[in-house]
Every structure is written in structure tokens, then in C-alpha cells.
Amino acid sequence: MERLKTNKRKIHRKITAIAAIPLLITILSGTVYSVLQPLGVDAFWLIKWHTGNFGIINLQPFYSIFLGIVSIISIISGFKLLKENP
């Protein structure tokens, strides 16, 4: 039983780590863009990053779907881990 709990935690950590990088990029690019826009700075490349277009790699068609799915999985698995932990 303890080994199963350890495996669930490892899986949760991996999913969360995979989700953290694109979420951080999305949060930072949106925040920086919204700060720069009132200052008159046109940083359209930040919006491209925000939506998953990284120049050479364009992930726009499934970037938001990926972010949504890994976020939901991370939240659900986190709640399940909390529920199991007495």
C-alpha cells in the first residue's frame, strides 16, 4: 500500500512539473504584456508566446487544450493525494 502511495506521488510530481513550465510561460508573458501595453510598448511576440507560438515551434492548435488537461489532471491528483493523507 505504501508503494502505491509513493508511485501516485511520483506521477503527480511528473505531471505537475510538465505542466509548470508552459503555465509559467503563459502567466509571465500575459503579465508582462499587460504591463507593457499601457506604457506604449508593442511586444506582440509576448502574445505569440502566450498562445503557444514559439517561433520555430508553433503549438497554438493544441497549446491551450494541453494546458487545460494537465492542469485538471494535476488538480485532481493533488486533491486525491490530500484526501488519502490522514
Number of C-alpha atoms within 10 A of each C-alpha: 5 7 8 9 12 11 11 16 15 12 13 19 15 13 16 18 13 15 19 16 11 18 17 12 16 20 12 15 20 17 13 13 18 15 12 12 12 9 8 8 11 11 14 11 14 21 16 17 20 24 20 20 17 14 10 6 8 14 15 15 11 12 15 16 11 14 17 14 12 18 18 12 16 22 14 13 19 17 12 12 15 10 9 9 8 5
